[in-house]
Each structure stands twice: as C-alpha cells, then as structure tokens.
Amino acid sequence: MARWLRPALATTLVASAFTALMVLVPASPASAKSAYDSAYGFERTWNAGLRLVRVDLALKVTEKDDANGYLLFDYKSPESGQKAVPGSMEFIRGKDGAVRVVVQIPQMPGYHEQVVVDSLSRKLRNEYGEPPKRPPPAAPKDAGPEGDGGT
C-alpha cells in the first residue's frame, strides 16, 4: 500500500467508527428546565400553579403533594399530537417567603417549559395584582446610632 494512502485510510476509519458510534448510542433526553421566582408566597403560588395546570391548560394531574411542593402532570401540545408526555412543577420555599417554581417537561423542547412558567407568572399578576414588596434588610445589631462618627 502506498505511504500517502495510509493517513487517508486511517482518517476514513476513524470517521466511520465515530459515525457508527453516533448511530448506535441513543441520545440522552434533554434535561432542561425553566424556573420562576414568585414573591406571592407558597399558598398563592401553589394554588395558582395547580389551577393553571388543571383548569387553564386542561392537563391531567397525575400526582400532587402540597406539603412537599410538587405536582406531576401529563403534558399535551399540538406538536406532540395527542400523545401526553410527563411534566412536573416543583415549588421550593425560600427563607424570605419567596417561592422558586421549577417546571420540567424533559421530552419537549425547552420553550414549552418557559411557556408554562410565563403563564404562571401572568396568572399570579392578573389574579393577585403586583407582587408584595419585600421588607428592607434589617440593620446590623452591633451598629451604633446614626450619625455617630466615632472618636
């Protein structure tokens, strides 16, 4: 075999092996998720999220647990035909009363999750008005009186 042909043959073999590997190994599902930080408190956010999924989007809720802050649902969209895919909404309580809502629909493109998050944000604002203002941070306890420049 000619010396000039060996590098070309090696490159072709490597490319063929890589292509075969890509075809034989299935791609893992996307693990995207969308999140929203709600200042409306846990109860209002939970209730609005549940109503959004069950009533507004007319999706089937397969499991819910308000104590642990999650609900599972079957998501349907025009893109998936009438095939339902699993989705979840998680409500994570913050120390300051805020709630982080995480939506995951792993078998669909990420913008579906963002649409659900945006719908929840809009629903909370429409039903409860502007979010409550957070109180200003407390002053440190060891601070002296205002205006005291020290010695």
C-alpha positions as CSV (number, residue, x, y, z in Angstrom):
1,M,0.0,0.0,0.0
2,A,1.3,3.4,-0.8
3,R,2.5,5.6,2.1
4,W,0.4,8.6,1.0
5,L,-2.7,6.4,1.2
6,R,-2.2,5.3,4.9
7,P,-3.2,8.7,6.5
8,A,-6.3,8.9,4.3
9,L,-7.3,5.4,5.2
10,A,-6.8,6.0,8.9
11,T,-8.9,9.2,8.8
12,T,-11.7,7.3,7.0
13,L,-11.7,4.5,9.5
14,V,-11.8,6.9,12.5
15,A,-14.7,8.9,10.8
16,S,-16.6,5.7,10.1
17,A,-16.2,4.5,13.7
18,F,-17.4,7.8,15.1
19,T,-20.4,7.8,12.8
20,A,-21.3,4.2,13.7
21,L,-21.0,5.1,17.4
22,M,-23.3,8.1,17.0
23,V,-25.9,5.9,15.3
24,L,-25.7,3.1,17.8
25,V,-25.7,5.1,21.0
26,P,-29.1,6.8,21.6
27,A,-29.0,10.4,22.6
28,S,-30.0,11.1,26.2
29,P,-33.1,13.2,26.7
30,A,-32.6,16.9,27.4
31,S,-32.6,17.9,31.0
32,A,-33.7,21.5,30.5
33,K,-35.9,23.2,33.0
34,S,-37.3,26.7,33.4
35,A,-37.7,28.5,36.7
36,Y,-39.6,31.4,38.2
37,D,-39.2,33.2,41.5
38,S,-42.5,34.1,43.0
39,A,-42.9,36.8,45.6
40,Y,-46.6,35.8,46.2
41,G,-45.9,33.2,49.0
42,F,-46.3,29.5,48.9
43,E,-50.1,29.1,49.2
44,R,-50.9,31.6,46.5
45,T,-48.2,30.2,44.1
46,W,-49.2,26.6,44.8
47,N,-52.9,27.3,44.2
48,A,-52.3,29.3,41.0
49,G,-49.9,26.6,39.7
50,L,-52.4,23.8,40.3
51,R,-55.3,25.8,38.7
52,L,-53.1,26.7,35.8
53,V,-52.2,23.1,35.0
54,R,-55.7,21.6,35.8
55,V,-58.1,24.3,34.6
56,D,-56.3,26.7,32.2
57,L,-54.2,24.2,30.4
58,A,-56.7,21.3,30.8
59,L,-53.9,18.9,31.7
60,K,-54.3,15.7,33.8
61,V,-52.7,16.0,37.2
62,T,-51.2,12.5,37.9
63,E,-49.8,13.3,41.4
64,K,-49.7,16.2,43.8
65,D,-48.3,16.9,47.2
66,D,-48.6,20.4,48.6
67,A,-46.7,19.5,51.8
68,N,-43.6,18.7,49.8
69,G,-44.4,21.2,47.0
70,Y,-44.7,19.3,43.7
71,L,-47.2,18.2,41.2
72,L,-46.8,15.9,38.2
73,F,-49.0,16.1,35.1
74,D,-49.4,14.8,31.6
75,Y,-48.5,17.5,29.1
76,K,-50.1,17.7,25.7
77,S,-49.2,20.1,22.9
78,P,-50.1,20.4,19.2
79,E,-46.5,19.5,18.4
80,S,-46.8,16.1,20.2
81,G,-50.1,15.3,18.6
82,Q,-52.4,13.9,21.3
83,K,-49.6,12.0,22.9
84,A,-49.1,13.0,26.5
85,V,-45.6,13.4,27.9
86,P,-44.8,13.6,31.7
87,G,-44.2,17.0,33.2
88,S,-43.5,18.3,36.7
89,M,-43.8,21.6,38.6
90,E,-41.8,22.0,41.8
91,F,-42.4,24.7,44.5
92,I,-39.3,25.4,46.6
93,R,-39.9,27.5,49.7
94,G,-37.3,30.3,50.3
95,K,-36.2,31.8,53.6
96,D,-37.7,35.2,52.8
97,G,-41.2,33.9,51.9
98,A,-40.4,33.7,48.2
99,V,-41.1,30.6,46.2
100,R,-39.0,29.2,43.4
101,V,-41.1,27.3,40.8
102,V,-39.2,24.9,38.6
103,V,-41.0,23.4,35.6
104,Q,-39.7,20.4,33.7
105,I,-41.0,18.7,30.6
106,P,-38.0,16.6,29.6
107,Q,-39.4,15.1,26.3
108,M,-40.3,18.5,24.8
109,P,-38.2,21.5,23.7
110,G,-37.3,23.9,26.5
111,Y,-39.6,26.7,25.3
112,H,-42.7,24.6,26.3
113,E,-41.4,24.8,29.9
114,Q,-40.9,28.6,29.5
115,V,-44.4,29.0,28.2
116,V,-45.8,27.3,31.4
117,V,-43.6,29.5,33.6
118,D,-44.6,32.6,31.8
119,S,-48.3,31.6,32.1
120,L,-47.9,31.1,35.8
121,S,-46.3,34.5,36.3
122,R,-49.0,36.2,34.3
123,K,-51.8,34.3,36.2
124,L,-50.4,35.4,39.6
125,R,-50.1,39.0,38.5
126,N,-53.7,39.0,37.0
127,E,-55.3,37.4,40.0
128,Y,-53.3,38.9,42.9
129,G,-52.0,42.2,41.4
130,E,-48.4,43.4,41.8
131,P,-46.3,41.1,44.0
132,P,-45.9,42.2,47.6
133,K,-42.8,44.3,48.3
134,R,-40.0,42.7,50.2
135,P,-39.1,44.4,53.5
136,P,-35.8,46.2,53.5
137,P,-32.9,44.3,55.1
138,A,-32.5,44.8,58.8
139,A,-29.6,46.9,60.1
140,P,-26.8,45.0,61.8
141,K,-27.4,44.7,65.6
142,D,-23.9,46.0,66.6
143,A,-24.2,49.3,64.6
144,G,-24.0,52.4,66.7
145,P,-26.6,55.2,66.5
146,E,-26.9,57.0,63.2
147,G,-24.7,60.0,62.7
148,D,-22.2,58.7,65.3
149,G,-18.8,59.1,63.5
150,G,-16.9,57.5,66.3
151,T,-14.0,59.0,68.2
